[in-house]
Amino acid sequence: MEQHGLTLHETMEIHEMLNFKTICMTKSKMMQGLVFDQELKALLAKDVQQSMEAVKGLQGLLAKNQSH
Amino acid sequence: MDTEKKPINEMRKRTINDYLDVETAKGMPGIVDSTVALDFLLAVKTGIRNCAASITETASPDARKFLRDLLDQTVELHAELSELMMNKGWLHPYQVNEQFQIDKASAQTALQIAGLNLFPGDTSRLGTFATPNY
């Protein structure tokens, strides 16, 4: 199939998602140092790991779009 | 999982006037953890909605695949988190009445904390950071 870049509205959505995931990642990282419960801390740590992957992926999508 | 139901509403009967009062600190870990967990849950829920809405604006297969995977992952995280919150006694989806009572008490405690002068004085702390141009 012919390879297109992202459409304008797609770019906006992906960008919004990037902002959202960035804030979530930052917040979960901060909260890790605040909570007492170690299971909750572990789940927050897992969220940070997943969010890191998500942010990198979103950055990749946006970067690929710019090169087109 | 054998988790003791923590009495997170224990301190909520009293009025908090002084945050340095030792009495006020009683039950604090439970309140902090349940509050952070609820904030986390709200973020996860918002993430799922955002993700689903984004998919409806998607045209490229790459972006769609990425968002679908992210959606799956977030739904999975939601399951894990809500289960943890149920085990800890912070979330009662099957006992709505109990949940309402807890939420009303939480709101009351939050109101009291919001009314405290928690950060008196200057909080800029700029002297402790390298901020030549701030």
N, CA and C atoms of all chains as a GROMACS GRO file, in nm:
protein
  606
    1MET      N    1   0.083  -0.120   0.000
    1MET     CA    2   0.000   0.000   0.000
    1MET      C    3   0.087   0.126   0.000
    2GLU      N    4   0.037   0.227  -0.062
    2GLU     CA    5   0.112   0.353  -0.066
    2GLU      C    6   0.127   0.408   0.074
    3GLN      N    7   0.247   0.454   0.105
    3GLN     CA    8   0.274   0.500   0.240
    3GLN      C    9   0.253   0.650   0.253
    4HIS      N   10   0.151   0.687   0.329
    4HIS     CA   11   0.128   0.829   0.355
    4HIS      C   12   0.184   0.866   0.491
    5GLY      N   13   0.204   0.995   0.512
    5GLY     CA   14   0.235   1.042   0.646
    5GLY      C   15   0.107   1.051   0.725
    6LEU      N   16   0.112   1.119   0.837
    6LEU     CA   17  -0.009   1.138   0.916
    6LEU      C   18  -0.092   1.252   0.857
    7THR      N   19  -0.223   1.240   0.869
    7THR     CA   20  -0.309   1.352   0.830
    7THR      C   21  -0.298   1.461   0.936
    8LEU      N   22  -0.351   1.578   0.902
    8LEU     CA   23  -0.341   1.691   0.995
    8LEU      C   24  -0.408   1.660   1.128
    9HIS      N   25  -0.532   1.608   1.120
    9HIS     CA   26  -0.601   1.581   1.247
    9HIS      C   27  -0.538   1.466   1.324
   10GLU      N   28  -0.478   1.372   1.252
   10GLU     CA   29  -0.404   1.265   1.318
   10GLU      C   30  -0.286   1.321   1.396
   11THR      N   31  -0.214   1.411   1.331
   11THR     CA   32  -0.100   1.473   1.396
   11THR      C   33  -0.143   1.543   1.525
   12MET      N   34  -0.257   1.613   1.517
   12MET     CA   35  -0.308   1.682   1.636
   12MET      C   36  -0.339   1.581   1.747
   13GLU      N   37  -0.405   1.471   1.710
   13GLU     CA   38  -0.442   1.369   1.810
   13GLU      C   39  -0.317   1.307   1.873
   14ILE      N   40  -0.222   1.271   1.787
   14ILE     CA   41  -0.099   1.208   1.837
   14ILE      C   42  -0.025   1.305   1.928
   15HIS      N   43  -0.027   1.431   1.889
   15HIS     CA   44   0.040   1.533   1.970
   15HIS      C   45  -0.028   1.548   2.107
   16GLU      N   46  -0.161   1.552   2.107
   16GLU     CA   47  -0.236   1.558   2.233
   16GLU      C   48  -0.201   1.438   2.320
   17MET      N   49  -0.195   1.322   2.256
   17MET     CA   50  -0.164   1.199   2.328
   17MET      C   51  -0.023   1.205   2.386
   18LEU      N   52   0.068   1.265   2.311
   18LEU     CA   53   0.206   1.280   2.360
   18LEU      C   54   0.208   1.366   2.487
   19ASN      N   55   0.134   1.477   2.484
   19ASN     CA   56   0.126   1.563   2.603
   19ASN      C   57   0.067   1.486   2.721
   20PHE      N   58  -0.041   1.416   2.695
   20PHE     CA   59  -0.109   1.341   2.801
   20PHE      C   60  -0.017   1.236   2.863
   21LYS      N   61   0.049   1.158   2.777
   21LYS     CA   62   0.136   1.052   2.828
   21LYS      C   63   0.258   1.109   2.900
   22THR      N   64   0.306   1.222   2.852
   22THR     CA   65   0.421   1.286   2.918
   22THR      C   66   0.385   1.325   3.060
   23ILE      N   67   0.266   1.386   3.074
   23ILE     CA   68   0.224   1.429   3.208
   23ILE      C   69   0.197   1.308   3.298
   24CYS      N   70   0.131   1.206   3.242
   24CYS     CA   71   0.104   1.084   3.320
   24CYS      C   72   0.233   1.021   3.370
   25MET      N   73   0.331   1.014   3.282
   25MET     CA   74   0.460   0.954   3.316
   25MET      C   75   0.525   1.033   3.430
   26THR      N   76   0.526   1.164   3.415
   26THR     CA   77   0.588   1.251   3.516
   26THR      C   78   0.516   1.238   3.651
   27LYS      N   79   0.382   1.236   3.643
   27LYS     CA   80   0.304   1.231   3.766
   27LYS      C   81   0.322   1.097   3.837
   28SER      N   82   0.318   0.988   3.761
   28SER     CA   83   0.335   0.856   3.822
   28SER      C   84   0.473   0.845   3.885
   29LYS      N   85   0.573   0.904   3.820
   29LYS     CA   86   0.709   0.899   3.874
   29LYS      C   87   0.715   0.974   4.008
   30MET      N   88   0.652   1.091   4.012
   30MET     CA   89   0.651   1.169   4.136
   30MET      C   90   0.576   1.096   4.247
   31MET      N   91   0.460   1.041   4.211
   31MET     CA   92   0.375   0.975   4.310
   31MET      C   93   0.444   0.853   4.372
   32GLN      N   94   0.534   0.790   4.294
   32GLN     CA   95   0.606   0.674   4.345
   32GLN      C   96   0.678   0.705   4.475
   33GLY      N   97   0.729   0.826   4.484
   33GLY     CA   98   0.802   0.865   4.604
   33GLY      C   99   0.712   0.906   4.718
   34LEU      N  100   0.583   0.914   4.692
   34LEU     CA  101   0.487   0.967   4.790
   34LEU      C  102   0.410   0.857   4.861
   35VAL      N  103   0.385   0.745   4.790
   35VAL     CA  104   0.295   0.644   4.845
   35VAL      C  105   0.364   0.558   4.950
   36PHE      N  106   0.286   0.503   5.040
   36PHE     CA  107   0.336   0.414   5.144
   36PHE      C  108   0.326   0.269   5.099
   37ASP      N  109   0.218   0.238   5.029
   37ASP     CA  110   0.190   0.100   4.988
   37ASP      C  111   0.284   0.057   4.875
   38GLN      N  112   0.356  -0.053   4.898
   38GLN     CA  113   0.458  -0.094   4.802
   38GLN      C  114   0.400  -0.158   4.676
   39GLU      N  115   0.281  -0.218   4.688
   39GLU     CA  116   0.215  -0.273   4.569
   39GLU      C  117   0.171  -0.162   4.476
   40LEU      N  118   0.116  -0.057   4.537
   40LEU     CA  119   0.074   0.060   4.459
   40LEU      C  120   0.195   0.123   4.392
   41LYS      N  121   0.306   0.129   4.466
   41LYS     CA  122   0.430   0.184   4.411
   41LYS      C  123   0.477   0.103   4.290
   42ALA      N  124   0.467  -0.030   4.302
   42ALA     CA  125   0.508  -0.118   4.193
   42ALA      C  126   0.423  -0.094   4.068
   43LEU      N  127   0.293  -0.073   4.090
   43LEU     CA  128   0.203  -0.050   3.977
   43LEU      C  129   0.233   0.086   3.912
   44LEU      N  130   0.266   0.184   3.995
   44LEU     CA  131   0.304   0.315   3.941
   44LEU      C  132   0.433   0.303   3.860
   45ALA      N  133   0.527   0.222   3.911
   45ALA     CA  134   0.653   0.200   3.840
   45ALA      C  135   0.628   0.135   3.705
   46LYS      N  136   0.534   0.040   3.703
   46LYS     CA  137   0.499  -0.027   3.578
   46LYS      C  138   0.440   0.074   3.479
   47ASP      N  139   0.355   0.163   3.532
   47ASP     CA  140   0.296   0.265   3.446
   47ASP      C  141   0.403   0.355   3.387
   48VAL      N  142   0.504   0.390   3.468
   48VAL     CA  143   0.613   0.474   3.417
   48VAL      C  144   0.686   0.404   3.303
   49GLN      N  145   0.714   0.273   3.323
   49GLN     CA  146   0.783   0.197   3.217
   49GLN      C  147   0.702   0.196   3.088
   50GLN      N  148   0.570   0.166   3.102
   50GLN     CA  149   0.484   0.160   2.984
   50GLN      C  150   0.470   0.297   2.919
   51SER      N  151   0.462   0.400   3.002
   51SER     CA  152   0.448   0.536   2.949
   51SER      C  153   0.574   0.578   2.873
   52MET      N  154   0.691   0.534   2.923
   52MET     CA  155   0.816   0.565   2.853
   52MET      C  156   0.813   0.508   2.712
   53GLU      N  157   0.768   0.382   2.703
   53GLU     CA  158   0.758   0.319   2.571
   53GLU      C  159   0.658   0.394   2.483
   54ALA      N  160   0.544   0.433   2.544
   54ALA     CA  161   0.440   0.503   2.469
   54ALA      C  162   0.492   0.638   2.417
   55VAL      N  163   0.562   0.711   2.504
   55VAL     CA  164   0.614   0.842   2.463
   55VAL      C  165   0.714   0.826   2.349
   56LYS      N  166   0.801   0.725   2.361
   56LYS     CA  167   0.898   0.701   2.254
   56LYS      C  168   0.827   0.666   2.123
   57GLY      N  169   0.724   0.582   2.134
   57GLY     CA  170   0.648   0.543   2.016
   57GLY      C  171   0.579   0.662   1.950
   58LEU      N  172   0.518   0.749   2.033
   58LEU     CA  173   0.450   0.867   1.981
   58LEU      C  174   0.551   0.962   1.917
   59GLN      N  175   0.666   0.978   1.981
   59GLN     CA  176   0.772   1.060   1.922
   59GLN      C  177   0.812   1.005   1.786
   60GLY      N  178   0.821   0.870   1.779
   60GLY     CA  179   0.856   0.806   1.652
   60GLY      C  180   0.755   0.835   1.543
   61LEU      N  181   0.625   0.824   1.578
   61LEU     CA  182   0.519   0.852   1.480
   61LEU      C  183   0.528   0.996   1.430
   62LEU      N  184   0.550   1.088   1.522
   62LEU     CA  185   0.556   1.229   1.483
   62LEU      C  186   0.681   1.258   1.400
   63ALA      N  187   0.793   1.195   1.437
   63ALA     CA  188   0.920   1.219   1.366
   63ALA      C  189   0.911   1.165   1.223
   64LYS      N  190   0.851   1.046   1.210
   64LYS     CA  191   0.838   0.985   1.078
   64LYS      C  192   0.752   1.074   0.987
   65ASN      N  193   0.653   1.137   1.048
   65ASN     CA  194   0.564   1.224   0.973
   65ASN      C  195   0.638   1.346   0.918
   66GLN      N  196   0.731   1.398   0.999
   66GLN     CA  197   0.804   1.518   0.958
   66GLN      C  198   0.897   1.490   0.841
   67SER      N  199   0.948   1.364   0.834
   67SER     CA  200   1.045   1.332   0.728
   67SER      C  201   0.976   1.316   0.593
   68HIS      N  202   0.842   1.302   0.590
   68HIS     CA  203   0.772   1.285   0.463
   68HIS      C  204   0.756   1.417   0.388
   69MET      N  205  -0.556  -1.273   4.785
   69MET     CA  206  -0.462  -1.189   4.858
   69MET      C  207  -0.520  -1.156   4.996
   70ASP      N  208  -0.438  -1.173   5.098
   70ASP     CA  209  -0.487  -1.150   5.234
   70ASP      C  210  -0.447  -1.010   5.279
   71THR      N  211  -0.528  -0.915   5.240
   71THR     CA  212  -0.497  -0.777   5.276
   71THR      C  213  -0.597  -0.726   5.379
   72GLU      N  214  -0.543  -0.671   5.482
   72GLU     CA  215  -0.629  -0.615   5.587
   72GLU      C  216  -0.697  -0.489   5.532
   73LYS      N  217  -0.827  -0.480   5.557
   73LYS     CA  218  -0.899  -0.359   5.514
   73LYS      C  219  -0.857  -0.242   5.605
   74LYS      N  220  -0.793  -0.146   5.546
   74LYS     CA  221  -0.740  -0.037   5.628
   74LYS      C  222  -0.850   0.066   5.656
   75PRO      N  223  -0.858   0.109   5.781
   75PRO     CA  224  -0.961   0.207   5.816
   75PRO      C  225  -0.924   0.346   5.768
   76ILE      N  226  -0.948   0.372   5.640
   76ILE     CA  227  -0.900   0.498   5.584
   76ILE      C  228  -0.982   0.617   5.629
   77ASN      N  229  -1.097   0.589   5.693
   77ASN     CA  230  -1.180   0.702   5.735
   77ASN      C  231  -1.166   0.734   5.883
   78GLU      N  232  -1.066   0.670   5.943
   78GLU     CA  233  -1.054   0.676   6.087
   78GLU      C  234  -1.044   0.819   6.141
   79MET      N  235  -0.964   0.902   6.072
   79MET     CA  236  -0.940   1.036   6.125
   79MET      C  237  -1.048   1.134   6.086
   80ARG      N  238  -1.146   1.088   6.011
   80ARG     CA  239  -1.234   1.186   5.947
   80ARG      C  240  -1.344   1.239   6.038
   81LYS      N  241  -1.352   1.184   6.156
   81LYS     CA  242  -1.457   1.232   6.246
   81LYS      C  243  -1.416   1.364   6.310
   82ARG      N  244  -1.285   1.380   6.331
   82ARG     CA  245  -1.238   1.502   6.396
   82ARG      C  246  -1.219   1.614   6.294
   83THR      N  247  -1.215   1.734   6.347
   83THR     CA  248  -1.184   1.847   6.262
   83THR      C  249  -1.033   1.872   6.268
   84ILE      N  250  -0.971   1.889   6.152
   84ILE     CA  251  -0.828   1.914   6.149
   84ILE      C  252  -0.804   2.064   6.156
   85ASN      N  253  -0.738   2.106   6.262
   85ASN     CA  254  -0.706   2.249   6.271
   85ASN      C  255  -0.558   2.275   6.248
   86ASP      N  256  -0.477   2.180   6.295
   86ASP     CA  257  -0.333   2.200   6.292
   86ASP      C  258  -0.268   2.078   6.227
   87TYR      N  259  -0.202   2.100   6.113
   87TYR     CA  260  -0.145   1.984   6.043
   87TYR      C  261  -0.023   1.927   6.115
   88LEU      N  262   0.032   2.000   6.211
   88LEU     CA  263   0.147   1.948   6.285
   88LEU      C  264   0.104   1.864   6.405
   89ASP      N  265  -0.025   1.864   6.433
   89ASP     CA  266  -0.078   1.785   6.544
   89ASP      C  267  -0.060   1.636   6.514
   90VAL      N  268   0.002   1.564   6.610
   90VAL     CA  269   0.030   1.422   6.589
   90VAL      C  270  -0.099   1.342   6.566
   91GLU      N  271  -0.205   1.381   6.636
   91GLU     CA  272  -0.334   1.315   6.620
   91GLU      C  273  -0.378   1.314   6.472
   92THR      N  274  -0.348   1.422   6.404
   92THR     CA  275  -0.390   1.436   6.265
   92THR      C  276  -0.322   1.335   6.174
   93ALA      N  277  -0.200   1.295   6.213
   93ALA     CA  278  -0.122   1.204   6.130
   93ALA      C  279  -0.175   1.061   6.135
   94LYS      N  280  -0.262   1.032   6.231
   94LYS     CA  281  -0.317   0.897   6.245
   94LYS      C  282  -0.399   0.861   6.120
   95GLY      N  283  -0.368   0.747   6.062
   95GLY     CA  284  -0.441   0.703   5.944
   95GLY      C  285  -0.398   0.772   5.817
   96MET      N  286  -0.296   0.857   5.827
   96MET     CA  287  -0.254   0.934   5.711
   96MET      C  288  -0.206   0.847   5.593
   97PRO      N  289  -0.124   0.742   5.617
   97PRO     CA  290  -0.079   0.660   5.504
   97PRO      C  291  -0.194   0.607   5.419
   98GLY      N  292  -0.298   0.558   5.486
   98GLY     CA  293  -0.414   0.505   5.413
   98GLY      C  294  -0.481   0.610   5.329
   99ILE      N  295  -0.491   0.731   5.386
   99ILE     CA  296  -0.556   0.840   5.312
   99ILE      C  297  -0.472   0.881   5.192
  100VAL      N  298  -0.340   0.892   5.213
  100VAL     CA  299  -0.251   0.929   5.102
  100VAL      C  300  -0.260   0.825   4.991
  101ASP      N  301  -0.245   0.697   5.030
  101ASP     CA  302  -0.243   0.590   4.930
  101ASP      C  303  -0.376   0.581   4.854
  102SER      N  304  -0.488   0.591   4.926
  102SER     CA  305  -0.616   0.579   4.857
  102SER      C  306  -0.638   0.699   4.764
  103THR      N  307  -0.589   0.816   4.806
  103THR     CA  308  -0.604   0.935   4.722
  103THR      C  309  -0.519   0.924   4.596
  104VAL      N  310  -0.394   0.882   4.614
  104VAL     CA  311  -0.305   0.866   4.499
  104VAL      C  312  -0.360   0.760   4.404
  105ALA      N  313  -0.411   0.650   4.463
  105ALA     CA  314  -0.465   0.542   4.381
  105ALA      C  315  -0.586   0.591   4.300
  106LEU      N  316  -0.671   0.672   4.362
  106LEU     CA  317  -0.789   0.722   4.292
  106LEU      C  318  -0.748   0.817   4.179
  107ASP      N  319  -0.648   0.899   4.206
  107ASP     CA  320  -0.596   0.989   4.102
  107ASP      C  321  -0.540   0.908   3.986
  108PHE      N  322  -0.467   0.803   4.020
  108PHE     CA  323  -0.409   0.712   3.921
  108PHE      C  324  -0.521   0.649   3.837
  109LEU      N  325  -0.626   0.602   3.908
  109LEU     CA  326  -0.739   0.538   3.838
  109LEU      C  327  -0.807   0.635   3.742
  110LEU      N  328  -0.826   0.759   3.787
  110LEU     CA  329  -0.889   0.860   3.701
  110LEU      C  330  -0.804   0.885   3.577
  111ALA      N  331  -0.671   0.889   3.598
  111ALA     CA  332  -0.580   0.912   3.484
  111ALA      C  333  -0.588   0.796   3.386
  112VAL      N  334  -0.592   0.672   3.439
  112VAL     CA  335  -0.600   0.555   3.351
  112VAL      C  336  -0.731   0.556   3.272
  113LYS      N  337  -0.840   0.591   3.340
  113LYS     CA  338  -0.970   0.596   3.273
  113LYS      C  339  -0.969   0.702   3.162
  114THR      N  340  -0.915   0.818   3.195
  114THR     CA  341  -0.905   0.924   3.095
  114THR      C  342  -0.819   0.879   2.977
  115GLY      N  343  -0.711   0.807   3.010
  115GLY     CA  344  -0.622   0.756   2.905
  115GLY      C  345  -0.695   0.664   2.809
  116ILE      N  346  -0.778   0.575   2.865
  116ILE     CA  347  -0.854   0.481   2.781
  116ILE      C  348  -0.949   0.558   2.689
  117ARG      N  349  -1.019   0.657   2.745
  117ARG     CA  350  -1.113   0.736   2.664
  117ARG      C  351  -1.040   0.815   2.556
  118ASN      N  352  -0.930   0.881   2.595
  118ASN     CA  353  -0.851   0.957   2.497
  118ASN      C  354  -0.806   0.869   2.383
  119CYS      N  355  -0.757   0.750   2.421
  119CYS     CA  356  -0.702   0.657   2.323
  119CYS      C  357  -0.812   0.613   2.225
  120ALA      N  358  -0.927   0.575   2.281
  120ALA     CA  359  -1.037   0.530   2.196
  120ALA      C  360  -1.082   0.642   2.103
  121ALA      N  361  -1.089   0.765   2.157
  121ALA     CA  362  -1.131   0.879   2.074
  121ALA      C  363  -1.028   0.906   1.964
  122SER      N  364  -0.898   0.892   1.998
  122SER     CA  365  -0.793   0.916   1.900
  122SER      C  366  -0.803   0.818   1.783
  123ILE      N  367  -0.837   0.693   1.816
  123ILE     CA  368  -0.846   0.591   1.711
  123ILE      C  369  -0.950   0.631   1.606
  124THR      N  370  -1.056   0.699   1.652
  124THR     CA  371  -1.160   0.740   1.556
  124THR      C  372  -1.113   0.852   1.464
  125GLU      N  373  -1.001   0.914   1.495
  125GLU     CA  374  -0.946   1.020   1.409
  125GLU      C  375  -0.828   0.971   1.327
  126THR      N  376  -0.808   0.839   1.328
  126THR     CA  377  -0.686   0.785   1.268
  126THR      C  378  -0.708   0.736   1.126
  127ALA      N  379  -0.611   0.765   1.039
  127ALA     CA  380  -0.616   0.714   0.902
  127ALA      C  381  -0.500   0.619   0.873
  128SER      N  382  -0.384   0.646   0.927
  128SER     CA  383  -0.267   0.565   0.892
  128SER      C  384  -0.263   0.436   0.974
  129PRO      N  385  -0.231   0.324   0.909
  129PRO     CA  386  -0.227   0.194   0.977
  129PRO      C  387  -0.128   0.191   1.094
  130ASP      N  388  -0.015   0.258   1.076
  130ASP     CA  389   0.086   0.262   1.182
  130ASP      C  390   0.031   0.321   1.310
  131ALA      N  391  -0.032   0.438   1.294
  131ALA     CA  392  -0.086   0.508   1.410
  131ALA      C  393  -0.198   0.427   1.474
  132ARG      N  394  -0.282   0.366   1.388
  132ARG     CA  395  -0.393   0.286   1.442
  132ARG      C  396  -0.342   0.168   1.522
  133LYS      N  397  -0.242   0.101   1.469
  133LYS     CA  398  -0.185  -0.015   1.539
  133LYS      C  399  -0.126   0.028   1.673
  134PHE      N  400  -0.053   0.138   1.669
  134PHE     CA  401   0.009   0.188   1.792
  134PHE      C  402  -0.097   0.220   1.898
  135LEU      N  403  -0.202   0.292   1.856
  135LEU     CA  404  -0.305   0.334   1.950
  135LEU      C  405  -0.385   0.214   2.003
  136ARG      N  406  -0.408   0.117   1.916
  136ARG     CA  407  -0.480  -0.004   1.960
  136ARG      C  408  -0.400  -0.078   2.066
  137ASP      N  409  -0.270  -0.093   2.042
  137ASP     CA  410  -0.185  -0.160   2.140
  137ASP      C  411  -0.184  -0.083   2.272
  138LEU      N  412  -0.177   0.050   2.259
  138LEU     CA  413  -0.177   0.134   2.379
  138LEU      C  414  -0.309   0.119   2.455
  139LEU      N  415  -0.420   0.113   2.379
  139LEU     CA  416  -0.552   0.096   2.440
  139LEU      C  417  -0.559  -0.036   2.515
  140ASP      N  418  -0.514  -0.143   2.450
  140ASP     CA  419  -0.513  -0.276   2.514
  140ASP      C  420  -0.433  -0.273   2.644
  141GLN      N  421  -0.315  -0.213   2.636
  141GLN     CA  422  -0.225  -0.207   2.751
  141GLN      C  423  -0.290  -0.128   2.866
  142THR      N  424  -0.358  -0.020   2.830
  142THR     CA  425  -0.418   0.065   2.933
  142THR      C  426  -0.538  -0.003   2.997
  143VAL      N  427  -0.616  -0.076   2.918
  143VAL     CA  428  -0.729  -0.152   2.973
  143VAL      C  429  -0.677  -0.256   3.072
  144GLU      N  430  -0.565  -0.318   3.035
  144GLU     CA  431  -0.503  -0.417   3.123
  144GLU      C  432  -0.458  -0.353   3.254
  145LEU      N  433  -0.398  -0.234   3.243
  145LEU     CA  434  -0.353  -0.160   3.362
  145LEU      C  435  -0.472  -0.123   3.450
  146HIS      N  436  -0.582  -0.085   3.386
  146HIS     CA  437  -0.704  -0.051   3.461
  146HIS      C  438  -0.754  -0.171   3.542
  147ALA      N  439  -0.749  -0.288   3.480
  147ALA     CA  440  -0.792  -0.410   3.550
  147ALA      C  441  -0.705  -0.434   3.673
  148GLU      N  442  -0.574  -0.422   3.652
  148GLU     CA  443  -0.481  -0.446   3.762
  148GLU      C  444  -0.501  -0.347   3.876
  149LEU      N  445  -0.514  -0.220   3.839
  149LEU     CA  446  -0.527  -0.116   3.940
  149LEU      C  447  -0.659  -0.127   4.016
  150SER      N  448  -0.769  -0.150   3.945
  150SER     CA  449  -0.897  -0.156   4.016
  150SER      C  450  -0.901  -0.279   4.107
  151GLU      N  451  -0.835  -0.387   4.063
  151GLU     CA  452  -0.830  -0.506   4.150
  151GLU      C  453  -0.750  -0.477   4.276
  152LEU      N  454  -0.636  -0.408   4.258
  152LEU     CA  455  -0.555  -0.372   4.374
  152LEU      C  456  -0.635  -0.283   4.470
  153MET      N  457  -0.707  -0.186   4.413
  153MET     CA  458  -0.784  -0.094   4.498
  153MET      C  459  -0.897  -0.166   4.570
  154MET      N  460  -0.957  -0.265   4.505
  154MET     CA  461  -1.062  -0.345   4.572
  154MET      C  462  -1.002  -0.426   4.685
  155ASN      N  463  -0.884  -0.488   4.659
  155ASN     CA  464  -0.819  -0.569   4.763
  155ASN      C  465  -0.782  -0.485   4.884
  156LYS      N  466  -0.744  -0.359   4.860
  156LYS     CA  467  -0.702  -0.273   4.971
  156LYS      C  468  -0.821  -0.208   5.041
  157GLY      N  469  -0.939  -0.225   4.984
  157GLY     CA  470  -1.056  -0.162   5.045
  157GLY      C  471  -1.073  -0.016   5.008
  158TRP      N  472  -1.012   0.026   4.898
  158TRP     CA  473  -1.023   0.166   4.854
  158TRP      C  474  -1.132   0.184   4.748
  159LEU      N  475  -1.174   0.073   4.692
  159LEU     CA  476  -1.274   0.080   4.585
  159LEU      C  477  -1.378  -0.029   4.606
  160HIS      N  478  -1.506   0.011   4.606
  160HIS     CA  479  -1.613  -0.086   4.630
  160HIS      C  480  -1.716  -0.079   4.518
  161PRO      N  481  -1.683  -0.129   4.401
  161PRO     CA  482  -1.777  -0.119   4.290
  161PRO      C  483  -1.905  -0.202   4.312
  162TYR      N  484  -1.896  -0.304   4.397
  162TYR     CA  485  -2.014  -0.388   4.420
  162TYR      C  486  -2.099  -0.340   4.537
  163GLN      N  487  -2.043  -0.249   4.618
  163GLN     CA  488  -2.121  -0.192   4.728
  163GLN      C  489  -2.126  -0.041   4.710
  164VAL      N  490  -2.216   0.000   4.623
  164VAL     CA  491  -2.222   0.141   4.586
  164VAL      C  492  -2.248   0.231   4.706
  165ASN      N  493  -2.333   0.180   4.796
  165ASN     CA  494  -2.365   0.260   4.915
  165ASN      C  495  -2.242   0.288   4.999
  166GLU      N  496  -2.160   0.183   5.020
  166GLU     CA  497  -2.037   0.196   5.097
  166GLU      C  498  -1.943   0.295   5.026
  167GLN      N  499  -1.936   0.282   4.894
  167GLN     CA  500  -1.850   0.371   4.816
  167GLN      C  501  -1.892   0.516   4.834
  168PHE      N  502  -2.023   0.541   4.832
  168PHE     CA  503  -2.074   0.678   4.848
  168PHE      C  504  -2.034   0.736   4.983
  169GLN      N  505  -2.049   0.653   5.089
  169GLN     CA  506  -2.013   0.699   5.223
  169GLN      C  507  -1.866   0.738   5.228
  170ILE      N  508  -1.779   0.649   5.173
  170ILE     CA  509  -1.635   0.676   5.173
  170ILE      C  510  -1.604   0.802   5.095
  171ASP      N  511  -1.667   0.817   4.979
  171ASP     CA  512  -1.638   0.932   4.894
  171ASP      C  513  -1.681   1.062   4.960
  172LYS      N  514  -1.795   1.057   5.031
  172LYS     CA  515  -1.841   1.178   5.101
  172LYS      C  516  -1.745   1.214   5.213
  173ALA      N  517  -1.699   1.110   5.286
  173ALA     CA  518  -1.602   1.135   5.393
  173ALA      C  519  -1.471   1.188   5.337
  174SER      N  520  -1.428   1.132   5.223
  174SER     CA  521  -1.303   1.178   5.159
  174SER      C  522  -1.313   1.324   5.120
  175ALA      N  523  -1.427   1.360   5.063
  175ALA     CA  524  -1.447   1.499   5.021
  175ALA      C  525  -1.440   1.591   5.142
  176GLN      N  526  -1.498   1.544   5.254
  176GLN     CA  527  -1.496   1.626   5.376
  176GLN      C  528  -1.354   1.645   5.426
  177THR      N  529  -1.276   1.536   5.430
  177THR     CA  530  -1.136   1.546   5.473
  177THR      C  531  -1.057   1.636   5.380
  178ALA      N  532  -1.080   1.620   5.250
  178ALA     CA  533  -1.008   1.701   5.152
  178ALA      C  534  -1.040   1.848   5.171
  179LEU      N  535  -1.168   1.876   5.204
  179LEU     CA  536  -1.207   2.015   5.229
  179LEU      C  537  -1.130   2.072   5.348
  180GLN      N  538  -1.118   1.990   5.453
  180GLN     CA  539  -1.046   2.036   5.572
  180GLN      C  540  -0.899   2.062   5.541
  181ILE      N  541  -0.838   1.969   5.463
  181ILE     CA  542  -0.696   1.986   5.428
  181ILE      C  543  -0.678   2.108   5.338
  182ALA      N  544  -0.773   2.125   5.246
  182ALA     CA  545  -0.765   2.238   5.155
  182ALA      C  546  -0.774   2.370   5.229
  183GLY      N  547  -0.842   2.367   5.344
  183GLY     CA  548  -0.858   2.488   5.423
  183GLY      C  549  -0.739   2.522   5.510
  184LEU      N  550  -0.645   2.427   5.524
  184LEU     CA  551  -0.528   2.450   5.609
  184LEU      C  552  -0.427   2.540   5.540
  185ASN      N  553  -0.352   2.614   5.622
  185ASN     CA  554  -0.243   2.693   5.566
  185ASN      C  555  -0.118   2.603   5.563
  186LEU      N  556  -0.113   2.515   5.462
  186LEU     CA  557  -0.009   2.411   5.460
  186LEU      C  558   0.130   2.465   5.426
  187PHE      N  559   0.135   2.567   5.345
  187PHE     CA  560   0.265   2.615   5.298
  187PHE      C  561   0.284   2.762   5.334
  188PRO      N  562   0.298   2.787   5.463
  188PRO     CA  563   0.318   2.927   5.503
  188PRO      C  564   0.456   2.975   5.461
  189GLY      N  565   0.468   3.102   5.441
  189GLY     CA  566   0.598   3.158   5.406
  189GLY      C  567   0.629   3.146   5.259
  190ASP      N  568   0.751   3.188   5.226
  190ASP     CA  569   0.795   3.192   5.087
  190ASP      C  570   0.836   3.052   5.040
  191THR      N  571   0.775   3.004   4.931
  191THR     CA  572   0.806   2.868   4.883
  191THR      C  573   0.891   2.869   4.756
  192SER      N  574   0.951   2.982   4.723
  192SER     CA  575   1.022   2.988   4.594
  192SER      C  576   1.144   2.897   4.589
  193ARG      N  577   1.216   2.878   4.698
  193ARG     CA  578   1.334   2.791   4.710
  193ARG      C  579   1.436   2.815   4.600
  194LEU      N  580   1.435   2.932   4.542
  194LEU     CA  581   1.524   2.953   4.427
  194LEU      C  582   1.671   2.950   4.466
  195GLY      N  583   1.701   2.982   4.592
  195GLY     CA  584   1.840   2.981   4.637
  195GLY      C  585   1.903   2.843   4.628
  196THR      N  586   1.819   2.737   4.627
  196THR     CA  587   1.874   2.600   4.627
  196THR      C  588   1.891   2.544   4.486
  197PHE      N  589   1.856   2.623   4.384
  197PHE     CA  590   1.870   2.576   4.246
  197PHE      C  591   1.959   2.671   4.166
  198ALA      N  592   2.022   2.614   4.062
  198ALA     CA  593   2.099   2.699   3.972
  198ALA      C  594   2.003   2.763   3.873
  199THR      N  595   1.961   2.886   3.901
  199THR     CA  596   1.863   2.953   3.815
  199THR      C  597   1.908   3.095   3.782
  200PRO      N  598   2.017   3.106   3.706
  200PRO     CA  599   2.071   3.240   3.679
  200PRO      C  600   1.973   3.331   3.606
  201ASN      N  601   1.889   3.272   3.520
  201ASN     CA  602   1.802   3.357   3.439
  201ASN      C  603   1.654   3.345   3.473
  202TYR      N  604   1.625   3.281   3.586
  202TYR     CA  605   1.484   3.258   3.617
  202TYR      C  606   1.416   3.386   3.661
   0.00000   0.00000   0.00000
